[in-house]
Amino acid sequence: MPILDVVKCEVSDTELVSKFPSDKIRLGSQLVVYSGQTAIFVKGGKFYDEFGSGTYAIKTENIPLLDKVVNLPFGGDSPFQAEVWFVNQISLLDCKWGTQTPLQIEDPKYDVIVPVRAFGQYGFRIEQPRTFLEKLVGNMSSFAVDKVVSYFRGIILSKLTTIIYDKLKEEGLSVLNINSQVEVLSEYAKECLKEVFMRYGIGIEMFNIISIAVKEDDPSFLNLKDAKDAAAEIKIMGEKNYRLSRSFDVLDAAAENESGGAMNAALGLGAGVGIGGAVGTMAAKTFSNSLASDDVPPPLPKTTSYYLGIQGKQIGPMEFDSVCKKYSSNEINADTLVWKKGLKSWIKISDMEDFKHLFENECPPPLPSL
């Protein structure tokens, strides 16, 4: 019996794709596909018959798609030209990712942008070999795991800022609580990234955020803590008491700063230290709101002044009650002229809305007929 050629490729944890070194395949040869592999026959850059794990005799019956193109001779051990690509489908679970520069995460609770560093690992496997070959491999004879890790590291980091912000906003959490949410964030990130990986025929097996670090002496982080402390103080003291307390702080600052005065102190308080509308906005409102507190009565309403024309002389200004008293004492009547601010000319007092009630039903109605 003739010695049969063997077409195979050893499984490797560093290579995702390997092309069999010869493109001259002999009918009758053995095709060995190890567990965790898929072998695909390729001709002219097009993919044809596909084989999962197992041992196969290469003959016209089990490569029908390629047979239609090559028109293989029936029987015998004649060679034919075709490539065999082996795609490694084992799970690779120790792929590292990490931030070289901090992610700029806006705290959804306090509106402060904080630089955050993070690192972790993920696992993947090739689920759709044809898609993977078409989208990423092309005509390269091999494709290393490092190429995929390097490519997807950029995608992960570009999307992680939005992923973390959206999840914190959804849960109503602050960046200050982020380390207690790494498990939830990891699962959420996996779901968000799943579609991106699958576009290239890759299934994401797991995604872990191992650590999220915020530099505690960073100015933005300190501002965030100030915002949280202010919110906690308001919650404990109540908004009204907090406003009153902060207004005293402003007045104390004004007393110590003779050149600036209260307004400069208020502006300084409102500006904070550039914290993007968290503590600064809260404090700025304090000064103005405290001056209009419910504990202080509002100013008295302004009274209207009236002028009367009596016997050709101008009398006034007079308040409403004084005018009514003059009518009660018969010093004026319905034809007396009156003027107030806003009128273009003098009018009869009985025609002014303010005093019409004095002259209603002044004369009795006519007697009914019998």
C-alpha positions as CSV (number, residue, x, y, z in Angstrom):
1,M,0.0,0.0,0.0
2,P,1.3,3.5,-0.8
3,I,2.2,5.8,2.1
4,L,-0.5,8.3,2.6
5,D,0.2,12.0,2.9
6,V,-1.1,13.6,6.1
7,V,-2.5,17.2,6.2
8,K,-2.5,18.5,9.7
9,C,-1.4,21.4,12.0
10,E,-0.4,21.1,15.6
11,V,-2.6,23.2,18.0
12,S,-0.9,26.3,19.3
13,D,-1.9,28.8,21.9
14,T,0.0,31.6,20.2
15,E,-1.3,31.2,16.6
16,L,-5.0,31.6,15.6
17,V,-4.6,30.7,11.9
18,S,-2.0,28.5,10.1
19,K,-1.9,27.6,6.5
20,F,-0.7,24.1,5.5
21,P,2.8,24.6,3.9
22,S,1.9,22.8,0.6
23,D,-0.9,23.6,-1.8
24,K,-0.5,20.3,-3.6
25,I,-3.0,17.9,-2.0
26,R,-3.2,14.3,-3.0
27,L,-6.5,12.5,-3.2
28,G,-6.4,9.7,-0.6
29,S,-4.4,11.7,1.8
30,Q,-5.5,12.0,5.4
31,L,-6.8,15.2,6.9
32,V,-6.3,15.4,10.6
33,V,-8.2,18.2,12.5
34,Y,-7.4,18.3,16.2
35,S,-10.0,19.2,18.8
36,G,-10.5,23.0,18.9
37,Q,-9.7,23.4,15.2
38,T,-11.5,23.9,12.0
39,A,-9.9,23.2,8.6
40,I,-11.1,25.0,5.5
41,F,-10.2,24.3,1.9
42,V,-9.4,27.5,0.0
43,K,-9.0,27.9,-3.8
44,G,-8.4,31.2,-5.5
45,G,-9.0,33.2,-2.3
46,K,-12.5,31.6,-1.9
47,F,-13.6,29.3,0.9
48,Y,-15.0,25.9,0.2
49,D,-15.4,22.7,2.2
50,E,-15.1,23.0,6.0
51,F,-14.1,20.2,8.5
52,G,-14.4,20.1,12.3
53,S,-12.3,17.9,14.6
54,G,-11.6,14.4,13.4
55,T,-9.7,12.3,10.8
56,Y,-10.8,12.3,7.2
57,A,-9.7,10.7,3.9
58,I,-9.6,13.4,1.2
59,K,-11.7,12.2,-1.7
60,T,-14.2,13.7,-4.1
61,E,-17.1,12.6,-1.9
62,N,-16.2,14.7,1.1
63,I,-15.0,17.9,-0.7
64,P,-18.0,18.4,-3.0
65,L,-17.8,22.2,-3.2
66,L,-14.1,22.1,-4.2
67,D,-14.8,19.3,-6.6
68,K,-17.1,21.5,-8.6
69,V,-14.4,24.0,-9.1
70,V,-11.3,21.8,-9.6
71,N,-13.1,18.9,-11.3
72,L,-11.1,16.3,-9.5
73,P,-10.4,13.0,-11.2
74,F,-12.4,10.1,-10.0
75,G,-10.4,7.6,-7.9
76,G,-6.6,7.3,-7.8
77,D,-4.2,9.4,-5.8
78,S,-3.8,12.3,-8.3
79,P,-2.7,15.6,-6.7
80,F,-4.7,18.8,-7.0
81,Q,-4.0,22.4,-6.0
82,A,-5.8,23.8,-3.0
83,E,-4.8,25.5,0.2
84,V,-5.9,24.1,3.6
85,W,-6.2,26.7,6.4
86,F,-6.4,25.6,10.1
87,V,-8.3,28.0,12.4
88,N,-7.6,27.6,16.1
89,Q,-10.8,27.7,18.1
90,I,-9.6,27.1,21.6
91,S,-10.6,29.6,24.3
92,L,-7.9,32.1,25.1
93,L,-8.7,33.5,28.6
94,D,-5.6,35.5,29.6
95,C,-5.7,38.5,27.3
96,K,-4.7,41.6,29.2
97,W,-5.9,45.1,28.7
98,G,-5.1,48.4,30.5
99,T,-5.2,52.2,30.2
100,Q,-1.9,53.8,29.3
101,T,-3.4,57.2,29.9
102,P,-6.4,57.9,32.3
103,L,-9.9,57.6,31.0
104,Q,-11.7,60.9,31.6
105,I,-15.0,59.9,33.3
106,E,-17.6,62.4,34.0
107,D,-19.2,61.7,37.4
108,P,-23.0,61.4,36.5
109,K,-24.0,62.3,40.0
110,Y,-21.9,65.4,40.7
111,D,-20.9,66.5,37.1
112,V,-17.2,66.4,37.9
113,I,-14.7,64.9,35.3
114,V,-12.3,62.6,37.0
115,P,-9.3,60.8,35.5
116,V,-9.6,57.0,36.0
117,R,-7.1,54.3,35.3
118,A,-8.3,50.7,34.8
119,F,-6.9,47.3,33.9
120,G,-8.2,43.8,33.5
121,Q,-8.4,40.7,31.3
122,Y,-10.8,39.1,28.9
123,G,-11.1,35.8,27.1
124,F,-12.3,35.0,23.5
125,R,-12.5,32.2,20.9
126,I,-13.1,32.1,17.2
127,E,-16.7,31.2,16.7
128,Q,-17.1,31.9,13.0
129,P,-13.9,30.8,11.2
130,R,-14.9,32.0,7.8
131,T,-15.8,35.5,9.0
132,F,-12.6,35.7,10.9
133,L,-10.5,34.7,7.9
134,E,-12.4,37.2,5.6
135,K,-12.4,40.2,8.0
136,L,-9.0,39.9,9.7
137,V,-6.6,37.4,8.1
138,G,-6.9,37.9,4.4
139,N,-4.0,36.3,2.6
140,M,-1.6,36.1,5.6
141,S,-0.2,32.6,6.0
142,S,-0.5,32.9,9.8
143,F,-2.2,35.1,12.4
144,A,-0.9,35.4,16.0
145,V,-3.0,35.8,19.1
146,D,-1.1,39.0,19.9
147,K,-2.5,40.7,16.8
148,V,-6.0,40.2,18.0
149,V,-5.2,41.3,21.5
150,S,-3.5,44.5,20.2
151,Y,-6.3,45.3,17.9
152,F,-9.1,44.8,20.4
153,R,-7.2,46.6,23.2
154,G,-7.8,49.9,21.3
155,I,-11.5,49.1,20.8
156,I,-11.9,48.2,24.4
157,L,-10.3,51.4,25.7
158,S,-12.2,53.6,23.2
159,K,-15.6,52.3,24.4
160,L,-14.8,51.8,28.1
161,T,-15.3,55.5,29.0
162,T,-18.9,55.5,27.6
163,I,-19.6,52.0,29.1
164,I,-18.6,53.1,32.6
165,Y,-20.4,56.4,32.5
166,D,-23.6,54.9,31.1
167,K,-23.7,52.2,33.8
168,L,-23.0,54.6,36.6
169,K,-25.7,56.9,35.4
170,E,-28.1,54.0,35.0
171,E,-27.5,52.9,38.6
172,G,-27.4,56.5,40.0
173,L,-23.8,56.0,41.3
174,S,-20.8,58.2,41.6
175,V,-17.2,57.5,40.6
176,L,-16.5,57.4,44.3
177,N,-18.4,54.1,44.4
178,I,-16.8,52.6,41.4
179,N,-14.6,50.0,43.0
180,S,-17.7,48.4,44.6
181,Q,-19.2,48.0,41.2
182,V,-16.4,46.2,39.2
183,E,-18.4,43.0,38.9
184,V,-21.5,44.7,37.6
185,L,-19.4,46.9,35.3
186,S,-17.5,43.8,34.0
187,E,-20.7,42.0,33.0
188,Y,-22.1,45.2,31.5
189,A,-18.9,45.8,29.5
190,K,-19.0,42.2,28.2
191,E,-22.5,42.6,26.9
192,C,-21.6,46.0,25.2
193,L,-18.5,44.6,23.6
194,K,-20.0,41.3,22.5
195,E,-21.4,42.7,19.2
196,V,-18.2,44.4,18.3
197,F,-16.2,41.2,18.7
198,M,-18.7,39.2,16.8
199,R,-18.4,41.4,13.7
200,Y,-15.1,39.6,13.2
201,G,-16.3,36.1,14.0
202,I,-15.0,36.3,17.6
203,G,-17.0,35.4,20.6
204,I,-16.1,37.1,23.9
205,E,-15.9,34.4,26.6
206,M,-15.5,36.7,29.6
207,F,-14.5,40.3,30.4
208,N,-13.1,41.3,33.8
209,I,-12.3,44.7,35.2
210,I,-9.7,43.8,37.9
211,S,-9.1,47.3,39.2
212,I,-10.3,50.8,38.7
213,A,-8.0,53.4,40.3
214,V,-8.6,57.0,41.0
215,K,-5.6,59.1,42.2
216,E,-6.7,60.4,45.5
217,D,-4.6,63.5,45.4
218,D,-5.8,64.5,42.0
219,P,-7.6,68.0,42.1
220,S,-10.6,66.6,40.2
221,F,-11.0,63.8,42.7
222,L,-10.7,66.2,45.6
223,N,-13.4,68.4,44.0
224,L,-15.6,65.3,43.7
225,K,-15.2,64.6,47.4
226,D,-16.1,68.2,48.2
227,A,-19.2,67.9,46.1
228,K,-20.2,64.7,47.9
229,D,-19.5,66.3,51.3
230,A,-21.6,69.3,50.4
231,A,-24.5,67.0,49.3
232,A,-24.3,65.0,52.5
233,E,-24.3,68.2,54.6
234,I,-27.4,69.5,52.9
235,K,-29.1,66.1,53.5
236,I,-28.3,66.1,57.2
237,M,-28.9,69.8,57.9
238,G,-31.7,70.4,55.5
239,E,-31.6,72.9,52.7
240,K,-32.8,75.9,54.6
241,N,-30.3,75.5,57.5
242,Y,-27.5,74.7,55.0
243,R,-28.2,78.0,53.1
244,L,-28.2,79.9,56.3
245,S,-24.9,78.4,57.5
246,R,-23.3,79.1,54.2
247,S,-24.5,82.7,54.1
248,F,-22.8,83.2,57.5
249,D,-19.6,81.8,55.9
250,V,-19.9,84.3,53.1
251,L,-20.5,87.3,55.5
252,D,-17.5,86.2,57.6
253,A,-15.3,86.1,54.5
254,A,-16.6,89.5,53.5
255,A,-15.7,91.0,56.9
256,E,-12.1,89.6,56.5
257,N,-11.7,91.0,53.0
258,E,-12.4,94.7,53.2
259,S,-11.2,95.4,49.7
260,G,-13.5,92.8,48.1
261,G,-16.6,93.1,50.2
262,A,-19.5,90.6,50.3
263,M,-19.9,90.5,46.5
264,N,-16.3,89.3,45.9
265,A,-16.6,86.8,48.7
266,A,-19.8,85.5,47.1
267,L,-18.2,85.3,43.7
268,G,-15.2,83.5,45.1
269,L,-17.4,81.0,46.8
270,G,-19.5,80.5,43.6
271,A,-16.4,80.0,41.5
272,G,-15.2,77.3,43.8
273,V,-12.0,75.9,42.3
274,G,-13.1,75.1,38.8
275,I,-15.2,72.0,39.6
276,G,-17.6,72.1,36.8
277,G,-20.8,73.2,38.5
278,A,-20.9,70.8,41.5
279,V,-19.8,72.5,44.7
280,G,-19.4,75.9,43.0
281,T,-22.9,76.0,41.7
282,M,-24.3,74.7,45.0
283,A,-22.4,77.5,47.0
284,A,-23.2,80.3,44.5
285,K,-26.9,79.6,44.9
286,T,-26.5,79.6,48.7
287,F,-25.6,83.3,49.0
288,S,-28.5,84.6,46.8
289,N,-31.1,82.1,48.2
290,S,-30.1,82.9,51.8
291,L,-30.9,86.6,51.3
292,A,-34.4,85.6,50.0
293,S,-35.0,83.0,52.8
294,D,-38.5,82.2,54.0
295,D,-37.4,83.3,57.4
296,V,-37.2,87.0,56.3
297,P,-40.6,88.8,55.6
298,P,-41.0,90.4,52.2
299,P,-41.0,94.2,51.8
300,L,-44.3,96.0,52.2
301,P,-46.1,96.7,49.0
302,K,-45.9,100.2,47.6
303,T,-49.0,102.4,48.1
304,T,-50.7,104.4,45.3
305,S,-50.9,108.2,45.6
306,Y,-53.9,110.1,44.4
307,Y,-54.4,113.8,43.7
308,L,-57.9,115.5,44.0
309,G,-59.2,118.7,42.3
310,I,-61.4,120.5,44.9
311,Q,-62.7,124.0,44.2
312,G,-60.0,124.5,41.6
313,K,-57.2,123.5,43.9
314,Q,-54.9,120.4,43.7
315,I,-55.0,118.4,46.9
316,G,-52.5,115.6,47.5
317,P,-50.8,113.3,47.3
318,M,-53.3,111.2,49.3
319,E,-53.6,107.5,50.1
320,F,-56.7,105.5,49.2
321,D,-58.2,105.5,52.7
322,S,-57.8,109.3,53.0
323,V,-59.8,109.7,49.7
324,C,-62.5,107.4,51.0
325,K,-62.8,109.5,54.2
326,K,-63.3,112.7,52.2
327,Y,-66.2,111.0,50.3
328,S,-67.7,109.8,53.6
329,S,-67.6,113.4,55.0
330,N,-69.2,114.7,51.7
331,E,-66.1,116.8,50.9
332,I,-66.1,115.2,47.4
333,N,-68.7,113.8,45.1
334,A,-69.0,111.7,41.9
335,D,-67.9,114.7,39.7
336,T,-64.7,115.4,41.7
337,L,-61.6,115.2,39.5
338,V,-58.8,112.7,40.4
339,W,-55.4,111.8,39.0
340,K,-52.8,109.2,39.8
341,K,-49.5,108.1,38.1
342,G,-50.1,106.5,34.8
343,L,-53.1,108.6,33.8
344,K,-52.8,111.0,30.9
345,S,-55.3,113.5,32.2
346,W,-57.7,114.1,35.1
347,I,-60.9,112.1,35.2
348,K,-64.0,112.0,37.3
349,I,-63.5,109.9,40.5
350,S,-66.7,108.0,39.7
351,D,-65.0,106.8,36.5
352,M,-61.9,105.5,38.2
353,E,-62.0,101.7,38.9
354,D,-60.3,102.2,42.3
355,F,-63.4,104.2,43.6
356,K,-66.3,103.0,41.5
357,H,-67.6,101.0,44.4
358,L,-68.3,104.2,46.3
359,F,-70.8,105.4,43.8
360,E,-72.7,102.2,42.9
361,N,-76.4,102.5,43.7
362,E,-76.0,106.0,44.9
363,C,-79.5,106.9,43.8
364,P,-82.5,104.6,44.5
365,P,-84.2,102.9,41.5
366,P,-87.5,104.3,40.2
367,L,-90.7,103.2,42.0
368,P,-92.5,100.3,40.4
369,S,-95.8,101.2,38.6
370,L,-99.0,100.0,40.3
